[in-house]
Amino acid sequence: MTSTWVGTSWKMTKTLAEARAFARGLAAAEPALPAEVQPFVIPPATALAAVRAELPASSRVLVGAQDAHWEDAGPWTGEVSVPQVADAGARLVEIGHSERREAFGETDERIRLKVHATLRHSLVPLVCVGEPAAVRAAGGQAAYVAAQTRAAFDGVAAGTRVLVAYEPVWAIGEGGRPATPDDVEAPVAAIRAATADLDAHVLYGGSVDGENAPALLDVPGVGGLFVGRAAWDLAGFLTILRVAARG
Ligand SMILES: O=C(CO)COP(=O)(O)O
């Protein structure tokens, strides 16, 4: 995976009409997008199939799910499984975002099970790791993300293709402080060491925008960006895709 990966999770935003409009616009812009950038979009589950349907069959844009259960089917009210999101058009499954770890009790063990479920169905896991502010204040960030990464990929076969997003919790969302390249370098090196036997591609996420994107992409070991708010409108996403190609 040598290209620069640039994607957005819409989290819990967008109606179907808004999702379709974004996807139509992205499809129209795609022929002019830089070939060295691999775009991806992670809509809410309600819009997954619609976004995929708006993109041409030949589109390079990959669509992902924000989460998926570790079992293939069964009495799990409110959940969706990997086969279901694959059926809706997902090629990626985001797993272990800090919002899910914090608000929905996502544990390292569940994340590991979800990684294995994703791989069982030949989708690519996008595992999010990142330290909370208190861990950063104590200087423990590299060890913390290395442990999260090792736990997530425990038992995964050597050479397996995976994505990891380094997303420090204190850098994400409203009130987040964007990480500096210095903040990012050691944790990314730790993630890369923890995935040395895998075909891993490491992204940075947390308050990315068109201004800070080039410097973050220059950090050794960073192979892309995972963007929330700044890419929720199409113009913002296209800006970051173009900036990433220039880096
Ligand atoms: O959590 C993120 C991507 O998963 C980042 O969100 P923001 O870019 O809105 O800080």
The ligand as an SDF file (V2000), in Angstrom:
LIG
                    3D

 10  9  0  0  0  0  0  0  0  0999 V2000
  -12.0690   11.3220   14.8080 O   0  0  0  0  0  0  0  0  0  0  0  0
  -11.6440   11.7370   13.7530 C   0  0  0  0  0  0  0  0  0  0  0  0
  -11.6140   10.8780   12.5660 C   0  0  0  0  0  0  0  0  0  0  0  0
  -11.9480    9.5960   12.9260 O   0  0  0  0  0  0  0  0  0  0  0  0
  -11.1560   13.1150   13.6050 C   0  0  0  0  0  0  0  0  0  0  0  0
  -12.1940   14.0120   13.8330 O   0  0  0  0  0  0  0  0  0  0  0  0
  -11.9130   15.5670   13.6130 P   0  0  0  0  0  0  0  0  0  0  0  0
  -11.1370   15.7010   12.3280 O   0  0  0  0  0  0  0  0  0  0  0  0
  -13.2800   16.1930   13.5310 O   0  0  0  0  0  0  0  0  0  0  0  0
  -11.1090   16.0440   14.8020 O   0  0  0  0  0  0  0  0  0  0  0  0
  1  2  2  0
  2  3  1  0
  2  5  1  0
  3  4  1  0
  5  6  1  0
  6  7  1  0
  7  8  2  0
  7  9  1  0
  7 10  1  0
M  END
$$$$
